[in-house]
């Protein structure tokens, strides 16, 4: 149990600014194995952001509460995934050759493509959440499932970045089947939060999105980098908000399956 807690806290420390206990041991191999708990970390982060939204709603308007929750999310994660989205947009939009794309993605400076992607992503989250009738639930569902989708790409795609300089070097190793099983298993509580038909439709949409993202990354650079995983998480999060909004609009009876 302590070993599994160690892996969980490594995953939590990698994807958030939440301090790890002093007893947690680190090694590239352990961080590699911690990928099994990325979905679980998403549940925790989503719950914290949803709680901030609910607490803010007692004092502020819905729109202000959404903004405060988004600010808290950025502080909580250190804009880790947003950074990946910006770097990916700059690399894919700023060059044609694979080597040049990877070179641009390593540059810490943000370009016009990255800035545009960040603006549209943040604006998109705000607009989609503002139109939702179940904002806290949307946050609670989107955070873990978007990380499940992004992390699943590690298991089926080659790693193409320069491992000597990449911040995601420890994730470049092959993952085990058990890691993948736990990653998917911990996503199943979504069926407790949504009507089962809505959950199935959402899962099908994410499977399709995953295949599209994998094909796109393979076409662009022949695999994935850590930045690609961040971009995949952001795209998946936006897609989940949009999918839940469409489901609730087209089939209002599915709202009866929501806990919130």
N, C-alpha and C positions, 0 to 999 in steps of 0.2 A: 504494500500500500504506500509506504514512504517513497519507493521508487517511482510509482505512478504519480504521486503528488509532486515529486521533483520534476517530472516531465511536464505536468500541467503548469507549474509555476514558471518553467522555462518558456513555455509557449506564451503564457500571460506576459512575461517580461519582454519577450521579443515583439509582441504586437501591441503593447500598451506602455504607459508611463507608470503603471502601478508597481510600487517597489516589491521586489521578491524577498522572502525570508532569508535571513543570513545563512541558514543551513543548506540552502539549495546549492547543489553541485552543478558546475557547467563543464561541458566539453562539446566539441563539434558533433560527436556521435550522439550525445544525449539530446542536443538541440534538433538533430536530424530525426530522432525518434519522437520528439515532442509534437511532430506534425499531426499525430493522431488526435490531439486535443485542440486543434484550431477551431473546430465547430463549438466545442464546449466553451472556449474563450469567447467566441462570438455571442453565446447565450448570456454570459456574464456582462459583457460590454453593452449588449442590447438592453439588458435589464436595467443597468445603471443609467443609460441615456433615457430610457422610457420613464424611469423614476424621476429624473430631473425635469422632464417635460410635464409629468403629472403634478409635481410639486410647484413648478412655475405657474401652472394653470390656475392655481388657487389665488394668485396675486396679479397675473398679467393676462392679456388677451391670448387667444390661440396662436396668432401669428408671432407674437413676441416670445411665447413659450417654445415654439418650434425653433426660432432663432437661437434662443438660449441653449436648447438641447443640442443644436448643431455646433455651437461654440464649445460646449462641454465635451462633445464627441471629439472635436479636433484636439483639444487639450489632453483628453484621455488617451488618445492613440498617437499623439505627436504628429498628426497628419501623415502617418506612415503610408497608408494606401493612396492618399491623394498625391503624395510625392511620386509614387509609381505611375499613376495615371498621367501626370504632367510629363515625366521623363519619356514614357512610352509615346505620348502624342508628339512630343518634339522629335523623337527618333524616327518614328514611322512617317511623320509628315515632312521632315526636313531633309530626307535623303532617299536615294533609290537603291544604292548598293548596301548589302547586308552589313559589311564591315563598318561603313560610315554610320549606319543607323545605330549600331551598338556603341560606336564612339560617342555619338551625340547623347545617347541615353546615359552614359557615364558622367556627362558634364553636369555639375551641380547647378549651373545657371539655368534659369527658365526662359524659354523662347515663346514666340507668339502662339505656336500650336499648343504648347503646354498651358499657357495662360488662358487661352480660349477654352481648352478642355476643362480646366479647373472652374472657371466661371460658370460654364454651362452645367457642370456636374453639381456644384453647390446650389445654383439657382434651380436646377431640376429637382433636387431633393426637397428644397423649400416649397416649390409649387405643388409637387405631387403629395407631400404630406399635408399641405394646407387644404387640398381638395379632399383629403381622406376623412371618413367619418370614424375611423378607428386608428388614430395616430400612434398611440402607445403600442398597440398590437402590431402595427406595421413595423415599428422600430424593433420590437422584440423578435419578430420573424425574420426581418431582412438582415440583421447583423450576423446571426449564425449561418443562415443559408448562403449568403453571399461569400462567406469565408469557406464554407464547404465546397462551393463551386471552384473558387480560386485554388484552394489547396489540392483539389482532386486533379488538377492539371499536372501536378508534380509527378503523379503516378503513371502518366501515359505520354509524356512529352520529354524530349531530350533537353538538357540544360545547355545553353549556348554562350553564356557570358564568360568573361575572363574570371576564373575562380580565384585568382590571386588578389583581385581588387574588388570583388563583388561582396556586398553586404549580405547576400543570400547564399554565400558559398556553402555553409553547412547543410543547406537544403538540396544541394545538387546531387547528393548520393541517392542510390536506389532506396525506395521505401518498401516496407514489408506489407504483405497482404493483411496482417493484423492491424497495422496502422490505418490502412484504407477502410477496413471493416469498422473500426471504432469511429473513424471520421464520419462515416455514413450513418452508423447506428445512433450517434448522438444528435443527428439531425431529425430523427423520427418524432421527438416531442411536438413537432409542428402539427402533427395529427391530433394533438390534444388541444391545440389553440384554434384550429380552423375546422370548419366542416370538412369531412373526409373527401368529398368531391372537389372542393376548392383546393385542398392540399394536394390532391393528385394532379389537378390542372396546373397548379403552380410548379410542382415537381417536374411535370412534362415540359413546361416552358423553360425551366432552368436546364434540363438535359439538352434541349435544342440549342439554347444559348451557349452552353458549354461546348457543344460540337462546332458551332459557328466560330467561337473565340479560338478554339484549338486550330481549326483550319486557317483562320486569319493569321495567327501567330506563326504557324508553320510556313505559310506563304511569305510572310514578311521577313522572318529571320531564321526559319528552320527549327524553331523550338521556343523555349521560354526563358525569361530572365526574372529576377525578383521584381523588377518594375512591371513586367507583364502581369504577374500575379496581382500586384496592387491595382493595375488597371482593370483586370478581370473582376476583382472584388467590387470596385466602384461601379462598373457597368452592371454587375449582377444586382447590387443594392438598388440602383435606380430602376432596373427592370422589375424587381420584386415589388417596389412601391407602385409602379405602373400596373403590374398584373393584378395586385390586390384591389387597386382602384377600379380596374375594368370589371373584375369579378363582382365587386360590390355594386357597381352601377348596372351591369347587365343582369345580374341574378341577386336581387336584394335578399331573397330568402336565405342565401348562404350566410348572411350576417348573423343568423340565429345560431350558427356554430361558433361564433367568436366568443371568447371569454370576456373581452373588453368592448 
